[in-house]
Amino acid sequence: MPVGVNGTASHHFVAYFGPADFFTLAKQGHAFELERAVDLGWNWITPVSRLLLQGLRVIAGVVHNYGLTILLLAFLIRLALHPMNLSSMKSMRAMQRLQPELERLRERHKNDPQALNAATIGLYREHNVNPASGCLPMLLQMPLFFALYATINNAIDLRQAPFVGWIHDLSAPDTLFMLGPLPVRLLPIIMTAVGFLGQVFTPTQPEQAPTMYMMNLVMLFVFYNMPSGLVLYWTTMNLFNAVQQWMAKKHDEGQVVVAPAPSPAKGRKKGGRG
């Protein structure tokens, strides 16, 4: 900054030396906005991240273990989202039961897309099925996942916080042992296995099943070098999802499956014999 030959200038600075704790930095005053040094996500996600961070601290104050804290937080979030997830599961399974009828409609109206669309909508209305309700809960949960990722990835509370066994730092990836230069991380492998288990109980079209299994495998590579706290949370959520899907499948075993009606051609042939 230029200063004249005979001029004077003074500058005042505020310096902070300490941990990158969001709430400690926020107490220094909104004029400084020092809390922005802790990345809790985009501005519209920060309020959710801040709430999650407060929840982590409250639970950790009771159980005194951040690994157990993440497990309990996952349980509470799953419990809060249970009605939405249950509605999604019911819709997906209802869609699966309607597949024989949908195939019949596609065969009947294969040369008339407008008639097929009208018949499909009528079938959905008859059985009170909304195809979009299966994906909507997942989309609504994405901001929560982004907020949780930002919280766990940047919360100073998880730095060097152990959980159990080989997990000594929830803010860093877990390492069971080294296989040459490659670290073997057990938690992402467990997460992927639980994801496959949930997929077994999830209703999926046969042609879509390979894609869904491949997505679970891709998640292994996506989460492999992520903080173990985040992988622990996602593993827990996958486990809850697998249990819910299993319970829904057991419930569906007693449900009546929609059987395809006879085609018009077969009906006319039968009538002719009579």
N, C-alpha and C positions, 0 to 999 in steps of 0.2 A: 504494500500500500504506500503510495507516494506521500511524503511529508515535506513541506517547504523547508528551506534552509534554516529559517529562524522559527519555524512552526513546531508545535508539540502535538502529540496524539496519545491517547490512552485507550486501551481495549480491555474489556472485562470478559472473562471466560468462566464457565462452570464446568468442573471436571468431576466425574464420578468414578471411583475405584471400588469394585465389588462384583459380586456375582450378577449375571444377567437375569435377575429375577424381575418378572413383569410387574408385580405389585409393588415391589420396592422402588423400581424406577418410576412407576406411576405416581407415587407419593411425592416425588420431587417437584411436582407442579405441572399442570397441563401446558403452561407456556413453553416448557422445554421439550415436551413430548419424548422424553427419553425412553419410554416404554416401547416406542417403535423400533428400538434396537432389537427387541425380541420379536421374531417373525411368527405371529399367530395367524397368518393367512391373509387373504384379501380383506379389505375394509368391511365388506358385508358379512364376512365369516368371523371376524374378530370377536363380536359379542358372544357367539356360540363357543368359540375357543376359550374365551375368558371364563364362561360359565363352567365348561368342562374342567379347566384348570382349578377352579375353586372346588369343584366336586372331588377332584383327585386329592386335594389337600385335606378336605374334610374327612374323606374315607381313610386316607393314610394316617390321619391323627388318631383313628380308632384301631386299625389293624397293624400299623407300624411296619408295613411291608408293601412297597409299591407294586410288586407283582400281584399280590392278593388284591390290592387296590384296583388294578386294571381288570382283574377277573370280576370283581364286584361291580365295577362301573359297566362292564359289558353286560352283566346280568340285568342291571337296572335299566340300561338302554334297551335291551331286548324285551324286557317286561313292558316298558313304556310303548314300544312299537309293536307289541304282540297283536293288538286288534288289527292294525294295518297289515301285518305280515299274514295273519290268519285269513283275512279277506283275500289277499293275493293268492295264497295257497288254495283256497276254495275255488277261486276263479280258474286257476291253472288246471286243477283236477276236473272241474266241470268241463273245461275245454277238451280235456283228454277223453272224457266219457262221450262227448259229442262227435268225436272224430269219425266213427263209422257213418253217422248220419251226414256229416259234412262230405265225406267221400261219395256218398250216394248222390248228394246234390250236385257235386262237381261232375259226376258222370252223366246225370240227367241234363244239366244245362251247360255242357262243355262247349257248345257253339253259341251260347247266348250269355255273355258276361253280365249284362244288366239283370237278366232274370236270376242268374246265380247270386249276384250281390243282394237282390231283394229277398231271395229265399234264405240266404245266410243270415241276414239281419232279422228276418222273421223267426228263424230257429233260435237265435240268441235271445230274442225277446220272450219267446215261449218258455225258455228255460232260465230266464233271468240271469244271463251270463253277459258280462262286459269284458271283451277281449283286452281292453286297455287297463283294466284294474289289476292285471297281473304284473305289469311293468311299472305302473305309477308309484307304488310304494318304494320300489328300488330307486327310482329317480329322486323321490323326496328324501331318501336317506343319503344321497351323495353329498349334499352340503355338510351333513353331520360327519361323514367320513373324512372330508377334507379338513374340517375343523379339528377332528381328533388327530389326524396325521400331523397337522401343524403344531398341536399342543404337545403330543408325545415326542415329536422330533426336536422341539425347541425348549421344552420345560427343563429348567435347571434342576428341578426336584429329582429327575430320573438319572442325573449324571452320577455314575458310579453306584447306582442303587441296585443291590443284588436282589435276586428272586429266590432261586433254588438251584442246587447242584452246579452245573457248568455256566449258568447265567449270572454273571457277576456285575453286569452293567446294562441296565434296561435302555439306556440311551445309545447303545452301540449294538451291532450285530453279534449274535451269540456264536461262539466257536467251540465245537466239541473237541476237535483235534485237527491237525494239519495233515493233509495228504499231499506231500511235496509242497508246491507253492499254493495249492488249493485248500482254503479253509472249509471244513465240513461243518455245516450249520444244521443242527438237528431240528430246531424249532420250525424253520420254513418247510422242512420235509414233513413234519407232523401236520402242519397247517394244510399242505397239499393232500395228504392222505385223508384228513378229515373232510376236505372239500370233495374228494372223490366219493367218500362214503355218503355225503349228503346228496351228491348227484345220483347215486344209485336209487335213492328213495324219491327223487324229484321226477314228476311226470314230464317226459320229453318225447317229442316226435322221433321216431327211429332215424330219420334223415338228419336230425339236428343233434343227436346224441354225440357223434364224434367231435363236432364243433365245441360242445359244452365241456367234454372231457379235455379237449385241447386247451380251452381257456383255463381250466384248473391247472394244467401243466405250465402254462405261461405265467400264472400267478406265482409259481415257485421261483422263476427267474426274476420276476418283478420285485418280490419281497426278500430275495436272498440276501441282499446287502443292506436291508432297511433295519432300523433300530429294533431290537428284540422286544421292546415294550409294545410297539405297533404290531409286530407279528403275533405276539401273545394275544393281543386284543382280537385280531382277525381270526386266529385259530379258535378262540372261545366263541366268537360269533358263528363260525362255521359249524362248531359242535352243537350249539343251540339250534341252528338251522337243520342239521341232520336229525336231531331228536324230534323236532317239530314235524319234519317231513315223514319220519317213520311213524309217528302217532297219527298223522293224517292218512297215511297209507293203510294202517290197520283199521282206521275208521271207514275208509272207502271200500274195504273188502266186503262189507255188508251192504253196500249200496247197489242199486239196480243199474246195470249198464245199458245205455241206449242202444238198442239193436237196430241195424239197418232195415228199413222197410223193403218189401219186394218191389222190384222195378215194374214199371207199367207193362213192359213186354210180357213178363212172367205172369202178371195178373190177367192179361187178356187171354194168354194161352190156357191158363187154368179155367177161366170162365168158359172158353170154347169147348173144353172137354166136358164141362158140366152140362 
